[in-house]
């Protein structure tokens, strides 16, 4: 799974916004925080081409799309919540864990959250 820090995300987004034939010059790169820049070079997401500049690589594009497309839905939503949440601490009863029919998905809002009943 690709994880992007709060600095890596905007830096990688800048490279994704460049056309395939565009490069970022050394002068331009010097304006940006070098921590995410360094990590992207180490991971192979960005590469320097002599006399042209820095450009996103196929691995960089793959990381970007993996990050944006990561599915966070549970395989079995009838299982209990995380062990770090104890309903009794909040005066709640144990959550209803009725099974969904095979292949059925819960109704979701535009944000992806399951609406409260």
C-alpha positions as a Markdown table, in Angstrom:
| # | Residue | x | y | z |
|---|---|---|---|---|
| 1 | Unk | 0.0 | 0.0 | 0.0 |
| 2 | Unk | 1.3 | 3.4 | -0.9 |
| 3 | Unk | 1.4 | 6.0 | 1.9 |
| 4 | Unk | 2.0 | 9.6 | 1.3 |
| 5 | Unk | 2.9 | 12.1 | 3.9 |
| 6 | Unk | 1.4 | 15.6 | 4.1 |
| 7 | Unk | 4.4 | 16.8 | 2.2 |
| 8 | Unk | 4.7 | 14.0 | -0.3 |
| 9 | Unk | 1.1 | 14.3 | -1.5 |
| 10 | Unk | 1.4 | 17.9 | -2.8 |
| 11 | Unk | 4.8 | 17.3 | -4.2 |
| 12 | Unk | 3.8 | 14.2 | -6.1 |
| 13 | Unk | 0.6 | 16.0 | -7.3 |
| 14 | Unk | 2.8 | 18.8 | -8.8 |
| 15 | Unk | 4.6 | 16.2 | -10.9 |
| 16 | Unk | 1.3 | 14.5 | -11.9 |
| 17 | Unk | 0.0 | 17.9 | -13.1 |
| 18 | Unk | 3.0 | 18.3 | -15.4 |
| 19 | Unk | 2.5 | 17.1 | -19.0 |
| 20 | Unk | 4.3 | 13.8 | -19.9 |
| 21 | Unk | 6.9 | 15.8 | -21.8 |
| 22 | Unk | 7.4 | 18.5 | -19.1 |
| 23 | Unk | 10.3 | 18.5 | -16.6 |
| 24 | Unk | 10.9 | 20.4 | -13.4 |
| 25 | Unk | 14.1 | 22.4 | -13.5 |
| 26 | Unk | 16.7 | 22.3 | -10.6 |
| 27 | Unk | 15.9 | 26.0 | -10.1 |
| 28 | Unk | 12.2 | 25.2 | -9.6 |
| 29 | Unk | 13.0 | 22.2 | -7.4 |
| 30 | Unk | 15.0 | 24.4 | -5.1 |
| 31 | Unk | 11.8 | 26.3 | -4.2 |
| 32 | Unk | 10.2 | 23.2 | -2.6 |
| 33 | Unk | 10.7 | 21.4 | 0.7 |
| 34 | Unk | 13.5 | 18.9 | 0.0 |
| 35 | Unk | 12.2 | 16.2 | 2.4 |
| 36 | Unk | 9.5 | 14.9 | 0.1 |
| 37 | Unk | 11.7 | 15.5 | -2.9 |
| 38 | Unk | 14.5 | 13.4 | -1.5 |
| 39 | Unk | 12.1 | 10.6 | -0.5 |
| 40 | Unk | 10.6 | 10.5 | -4.0 |
| 41 | Unk | 14.1 | 10.3 | -5.6 |
| 42 | Unk | 15.0 | 7.4 | -3.2 |
| 43 | Unk | 11.8 | 5.6 | -4.0 |
| 44 | Unk | 12.2 | 6.0 | -7.7 |
| 45 | Unk | 9.0 | 8.1 | -8.1 |
| 46 | Unk | 11.0 | 11.0 | -9.6 |
| 47 | Unk | 14.1 | 10.9 | -11.8 |
| 48 | Unk | 16.6 | 13.5 | -12.9 |
| 49 | Unk | 17.4 | 13.7 | -16.6 |
| 50 | Unk | 20.6 | 15.7 | -17.5 |
| 51 | Unk | 19.9 | 19.0 | -19.2 |
| 52 | Unk | 16.1 | 18.5 | -18.9 |
| 53 | Unk | 15.2 | 18.3 | -15.2 |
| 54 | Unk | 13.1 | 16.1 | -12.9 |
| 55 | Unk | 10.3 | 14.0 | -14.1 |
| 56 | Unk | 7.8 | 11.6 | -12.6 |
| 57 | Unk | 8.5 | 7.9 | -13.3 |
| 58 | Unk | 6.1 | 5.1 | -14.1 |
| 59 | Unk | 6.6 | 4.0 | -10.4 |
| 60 | Unk | 5.6 | 7.5 | -9.3 |
| 61 | Unk | 2.5 | 7.4 | -11.4 |
| 62 | Unk | 1.6 | 3.9 | -10.1 |
| 63 | Unk | 2.1 | 5.2 | -6.5 |
| 64 | Unk | -0.2 | 8.1 | -7.2 |
| 65 | Unk | -3.0 | 6.1 | -8.6 |
| 66 | Unk | -2.6 | 3.4 | -5.9 |
| 67 | Unk | -2.9 | 6.1 | -3.3 |
| 68 | Unk | -6.0 | 7.7 | -4.8 |
| 69 | Unk | -7.7 | 4.3 | -5.6 |
| 70 | Unk | -7.2 | 2.5 | -2.3 |
| 71 | Unk | -10.4 | 0.9 | -1.2 |
| 72 | Unk | -11.2 | 1.3 | 2.5 |
| 73 | Unk | -14.4 | -0.7 | 2.6 |
| 74 | Unk | -14.4 | -3.7 | 5.0 |
| 75 | Unk | -14.8 | -7.1 | 3.5 |
| 76 | Unk | -17.2 | -8.1 | 6.3 |
| 77 | Unk | -18.9 | -5.0 | 7.8 |
| 78 | Unk | -20.8 | -7.3 | 10.2 |
| 79 | Unk | -17.7 | -7.8 | 12.3 |
| 80 | Unk | -17.2 | -5.7 | 15.4 |
| 81 | Unk | -15.5 | -2.3 | 15.4 |
| 82 | Unk | -11.9 | -2.0 | 16.3 |
| 83 | Unk | -10.9 | -3.3 | 19.7 |
| 84 | Unk | -9.9 | 0.2 | 20.6 |
| 85 | Unk | -13.6 | 1.2 | 20.6 |
| 86 | Unk | -15.7 | -0.1 | 23.5 |
| 87 | Unk | -19.4 | 0.7 | 23.1 |
| 88 | Unk | -20.0 | 0.2 | 26.9 |
| 89 | Unk | -17.6 | 3.1 | 27.7 |
| 90 | Unk | -20.1 | 5.4 | 25.9 |
| 91 | Unk | -23.2 | 3.8 | 27.5 |
| 92 | Unk | -24.0 | 2.0 | 24.2 |
| 93 | Unk | -25.2 | -1.6 | 23.7 |
| 94 | Unk | -23.2 | -3.9 | 21.5 |
| 95 | Unk | -23.7 | -2.9 | 17.9 |
| 96 | Unk | -26.2 | -4.9 | 15.8 |
| 97 | Unk | -24.1 | -7.3 | 13.6 |
| 98 | Unk | -26.7 | -8.5 | 11.2 |
| 99 | Unk | -25.1 | -10.1 | 8.1 |
| 100 | Unk | -25.5 | -8.6 | 4.7 |
| 101 | Unk | -26.6 | -11.0 | 2.0 |
| 102 | Unk | -23.7 | -12.3 | 0.0 |
| 103 | Unk | -22.3 | -9.6 | -2.3 |
| 104 | Unk | -24.6 | -6.9 | -1.0 |
| 105 | Unk | -23.0 | -3.5 | -0.1 |
| 106 | Unk | -24.3 | -1.1 | 2.6 |
| 107 | Unk | -25.9 | 2.1 | 1.4 |
| 108 | Unk | -23.3 | 4.9 | 1.4 |
| 109 | Unk | -23.5 | 8.6 | 1.4 |
| 110 | Unk | -21.4 | 10.6 | -1.2 |
| 111 | Unk | -18.6 | 10.7 | 1.4 |
| 112 | Unk | -18.5 | 6.9 | 1.5 |
| 113 | Unk | -19.9 | 6.7 | 5.0 |
| 114 | Unk | -22.8 | 4.4 | 5.9 |
| 115 | Unk | -25.7 | 6.6 | 6.9 |
| 116 | Unk | -27.0 | 6.4 | 10.5 |
| 117 | Unk | -30.1 | 4.4 | 11.0 |
